[in-house]
Amino acid sequence: MRQDHNRPILKTEAEIEKMRVANKIVARALRLVEEMVRPGISTAEIDGAVENLIRGAGAVPLFKNYPSGNSEVPDFPASICASVDYEVVHGIPKKTRILQAGQIISVDVGAKIDGYCGDAAWTFPVGEVGKKARKLLTVTEECLRSAIAAIRPNGRLYDISGAVQRCAEKNGFSVVRQFVGHGIGAEMHEPPQVPNYISRKENYDMPLGAGMVLAIEPMVNIGGYEVLTAKDGWTVFTRDRSLSAHFEHTVAITANGAEVLSV
């Protein structure tokens, strides 16, 4: 019998409770980021503050030293991913990366405590931003809300994907296709994959059921969906250098419906 590598790892209520704890720490970290984001601050300063918060809560940063899977690329060196403007995901914080008014910054945070993970991301304006950037942030957050709302009894995995794609494209934007959401639990990346667009629908015709925990993460671009990876081996950016936003929540599916853990 062929193994189904996209089969979700179902969680017990006790395991979901542990994930609530991890995700509460992640949510606190993102609130701290929101307070810190301003013109003149470095992304490394934000990274240091988040690491201190995570470790102070008795957890460990999920992203610190995360393996690249490539012998020529070092493990990820920081506790957050900090992606500015046309960077989509996996931006590396730096002392020399000073935020400027009018930019946007996507910050992804992960934490692990008592053997279970939390993961969430948000995109923040740096001071006053332009009309297109404001719309991008509004729409991408709407895409995330639409995806969560698509989780219902007797629903399918592709309902989540379709909700994100429809929301983005009706507003004239595109969704990144090279990177997807994922299951999460004792490991940060577990099956199933959760694309932000309808991809070979038959492969994602999976029923949504109690015990599934998903990291749902729309990545939306003002321009085309194509992306490239920088020479550092981590930072992903839009091929056409258009602005990109990234919003993510960890969501548990329970007998009562969807529960957002990372709030």
C-alpha positions as CSV (number, residue, x, y, z in Angstrom):
1,M,0.0,0.0,0.0
2,R,1.4,3.4,-1.0
3,Q,1.9,5.7,2.0
4,D,0.0,9.0,2.0
5,H,2.6,11.5,2.9
6,N,0.0,14.3,3.0
7,R,-2.2,12.5,5.6
8,P,-2.7,14.8,8.6
9,I,-1.4,13.9,12.0
10,L,-4.5,14.3,14.2
11,K,-4.1,15.8,17.7
12,T,-5.8,14.9,20.9
13,E,-7.4,17.6,23.1
14,A,-4.4,17.4,25.4
15,E,-2.0,18.1,22.5
16,I,-4.1,21.0,21.3
17,E,-4.0,22.5,24.8
18,K,-0.2,22.4,24.6
19,M,-0.4,24.1,21.3
20,R,-2.6,26.8,22.8
21,V,0.2,27.6,25.2
22,A,2.8,27.7,22.4
23,N,0.6,29.9,20.2
24,K,-0.2,32.3,23.1
25,I,3.5,33.0,23.3
26,V,3.7,33.6,19.6
27,A,0.8,36.0,19.8
28,R,2.5,37.9,22.6
29,A,5.6,38.1,20.5
30,L,3.7,39.6,17.5
31,R,2.1,42.2,19.7
32,L,5.6,43.1,20.9
33,V,6.7,43.4,17.3
34,E,3.7,45.7,16.5
35,E,4.8,47.9,19.4
36,M,8.4,48.0,18.2
37,V,8.0,48.6,14.4
38,R,8.8,52.2,13.6
39,P,11.2,54.1,11.3
40,G,14.8,53.9,12.5
41,I,14.7,50.5,14.3
42,S,16.7,47.6,12.9
43,T,15.3,44.2,12.2
44,A,18.0,42.7,14.5
45,E,16.7,44.7,17.4
46,I,13.2,43.3,16.9
47,D,14.6,39.8,16.6
48,G,16.5,40.1,19.9
49,A,13.5,41.3,21.7
50,V,11.3,38.5,20.4
51,E,13.9,35.9,21.3
52,N,14.1,37.2,24.8
53,L,10.3,37.1,25.1
54,I,10.1,33.5,23.9
55,R,12.9,32.2,26.1
56,G,11.6,34.2,29.0
57,A,8.3,32.3,28.6
58,G,10.1,29.0,28.9
59,A,9.9,28.2,25.2
60,V,12.5,28.0,22.4
61,P,12.4,29.9,19.1
62,L,11.4,27.5,16.4
63,F,13.3,29.2,13.6
64,K,16.7,29.6,15.3
65,N,19.1,27.3,13.7
66,Y,16.4,25.7,11.5
67,P,18.3,23.6,8.9
68,S,18.4,24.9,5.4
69,G,18.5,21.4,3.8
70,N,21.4,22.6,1.7
71,S,25.0,22.0,2.7
72,E,26.1,25.3,1.1
73,V,23.5,27.4,3.0
74,P,23.9,27.9,6.8
75,D,21.1,27.1,9.2
76,F,18.7,30.0,9.8
77,P,20.5,32.4,12.1
78,A,17.6,34.3,13.8
79,S,14.4,33.8,15.9
80,I,12.1,35.7,13.5
81,C,11.8,36.0,9.8
82,A,11.7,39.7,8.9
83,S,10.8,40.3,5.3
84,V,10.6,43.9,4.0
85,D,8.6,45.3,1.1
86,Y,9.1,42.9,-1.9
87,E,10.5,40.2,0.3
88,V,7.9,37.5,0.7
89,V,9.2,35.2,3.5
90,H,12.4,34.1,5.3
91,G,14.1,37.5,5.5
92,I,17.1,37.4,7.8
93,P,17.2,40.1,10.5
94,K,20.3,42.3,10.4
95,K,21.7,45.2,12.4
96,T,22.1,47.1,9.2
97,R,18.5,46.6,8.0
98,I,17.0,49.8,9.3
99,L,13.3,50.3,8.8
100,Q,12.2,53.4,6.8
101,A,8.9,55.2,6.9
102,G,6.6,53.9,4.1
103,Q,7.9,50.4,4.1
104,I,6.0,47.3,5.2
105,I,7.5,44.4,7.1
106,S,6.2,40.8,7.4
107,V,7.3,39.1,10.6
108,D,7.0,35.4,11.1
109,V,7.4,33.9,14.6
110,G,7.5,30.4,15.9
111,A,7.9,28.9,19.4
112,K,8.0,25.5,20.9
113,I,7.2,24.6,24.5
114,D,6.4,21.2,26.2
115,G,7.1,19.5,22.9
116,Y,4.5,21.4,20.8
117,C,4.8,24.3,18.3
118,G,3.1,27.6,17.6
119,D,3.5,29.6,14.4
120,A,2.0,32.9,13.1
121,A,2.9,35.9,11.0
122,W,1.7,39.4,10.4
123,T,2.6,42.3,8.1
124,F,3.0,45.7,9.7
125,P,3.2,49.2,8.2
126,V,6.2,51.3,9.1
127,G,4.8,54.7,9.8
128,E,2.5,56.0,7.1
129,V,2.4,53.8,4.0
130,G,1.0,54.3,0.5
131,K,-2.5,53.5,-0.7
132,K,-1.4,50.3,-2.5
133,A,0.4,49.0,0.5
134,R,-2.6,49.7,2.8
135,K,-4.8,47.8,0.4
136,L,-2.4,44.9,0.2
137,L,-2.3,44.6,4.0
138,T,-6.1,44.8,4.2
139,V,-6.7,42.3,1.5
140,T,-4.2,39.7,2.7
141,E,-5.6,39.8,6.2
142,E,-9.1,39.4,4.6
143,C,-7.7,36.4,2.7
144,L,-6.6,34.8,6.0
145,R,-10.1,35.5,7.6
146,S,-11.8,34.0,4.5
147,A,-9.6,30.9,4.7
148,I,-10.5,30.3,8.4
149,A,-14.2,30.9,7.6
150,A,-14.0,28.2,4.9
151,I,-13.3,25.6,7.6
152,R,-16.7,23.9,8.3
153,P,-18.1,20.4,8.9
154,N,-17.9,18.2,5.8
155,G,-15.5,20.8,4.2
156,R,-12.5,19.9,2.2
157,L,-8.9,21.1,2.3
158,Y,-9.2,22.8,-1.1
159,D,-12.0,25.0,0.3
160,I,-9.2,26.8,2.3
161,S,-7.1,27.2,-0.8
162,G,-9.9,28.4,-3.0
163,A,-11.0,31.0,-0.4
164,V,-7.5,32.6,-0.3
165,Q,-7.2,32.6,-4.1
166,R,-10.6,34.1,-4.7
167,C,-10.1,36.8,-2.2
168,A,-6.7,37.8,-3.6
169,E,-7.6,37.7,-7.2
170,K,-10.9,39.5,-7.0
171,N,-8.8,42.4,-5.6
172,G,-6.3,42.3,-8.5
173,F,-3.5,40.6,-6.5
174,S,-1.8,37.2,-6.9
175,V,-1.0,34.4,-4.4
176,V,2.5,32.9,-4.1
177,R,2.5,29.3,-5.3
178,Q,6.0,28.1,-4.4
179,F,5.3,28.3,-0.7
180,V,2.3,26.9,1.2
181,G,0.7,26.5,4.6
182,H,1.1,23.3,6.5
183,G,0.1,21.0,9.3
184,I,1.8,21.7,12.6
185,G,2.1,19.9,15.9
186,A,5.1,18.3,17.6
187,E,7.0,19.5,14.5
188,M,6.7,22.9,12.8
189,H,6.1,21.4,9.4
190,E,3.8,18.4,9.3
191,P,1.3,17.2,6.6
192,P,-0.9,18.2,5.0
193,Q,0.3,21.0,2.7
194,V,-2.2,23.9,2.6
195,P,-1.8,25.7,-0.8
196,N,-3.1,29.2,-1.1
197,Y,-4.5,28.4,-4.6
198,I,-6.4,25.5,-6.2
199,S,-3.6,23.1,-7.2
200,R,-4.6,19.8,-8.7
201,K,-7.8,19.7,-6.8
202,E,-7.9,16.0,-6.7
203,N,-4.7,15.9,-4.6
204,Y,-6.3,18.2,-1.9
205,D,-9.7,16.6,-1.8
206,M,-9.2,15.8,1.9
207,P,-12.0,16.1,4.4
208,L,-11.5,18.6,7.2
209,G,-12.0,17.0,10.6
210,A,-11.5,17.4,14.3
211,G,-7.9,17.0,15.5
212,M,-6.3,18.6,12.5
213,V,-4.2,21.7,13.2
214,L,-3.1,23.8,10.3
215,A,-0.8,26.8,9.8
216,I,-2.8,28.8,7.3
217,E,-0.6,31.5,5.7
218,P,-1.7,33.6,2.7
219,M,1.3,35.2,0.9
220,V,-0.1,37.8,-1.5
221,N,1.7,40.0,-4.0
222,I,0.6,43.2,-5.7
223,G,2.2,41.9,-8.9
224,G,2.8,38.5,-10.3
225,Y,3.1,35.3,-8.1
226,E,6.6,34.3,-9.3
227,V,9.3,34.4,-6.6
228,L,13.1,34.0,-6.4
229,T,15.5,33.2,-3.6
230,A,18.4,35.6,-2.7
231,K,22.0,34.6,-2.6
232,D,21.8,34.1,1.2
233,G,19.8,30.9,0.4
234,W,16.9,32.0,2.6
235,T,15.3,35.3,1.6
236,V,12.5,34.9,-0.9
237,F,11.4,37.9,-2.9
238,T,9.0,38.7,-5.7
239,R,10.4,38.3,-9.1
240,D,8.9,41.6,-10.3
241,R,9.9,43.4,-7.1
242,S,6.3,44.1,-6.3
243,L,5.2,44.4,-2.6
244,S,4.2,41.3,-0.8
245,A,2.3,40.6,2.5
246,H,2.2,37.5,4.7
247,F,-0.4,36.8,7.4
248,E,-0.6,33.5,9.3
249,H,-2.5,31.9,12.1
250,T,-2.3,28.4,13.6
251,V,-5.9,27.0,13.5
252,A,-7.2,23.9,15.3
253,I,-10.2,22.1,13.9
254,T,-12.4,20.9,16.8
255,A,-15.8,19.3,17.1
256,N,-17.1,22.9,17.5
257,G,-15.4,24.2,14.4
258,A,-12.2,26.3,13.7
259,E,-10.3,27.7,16.7
260,V,-7.6,30.2,16.1
261,L,-4.8,29.4,18.6
262,S,-2.4,32.2,17.8
263,V,-4.4,35.1,19.3
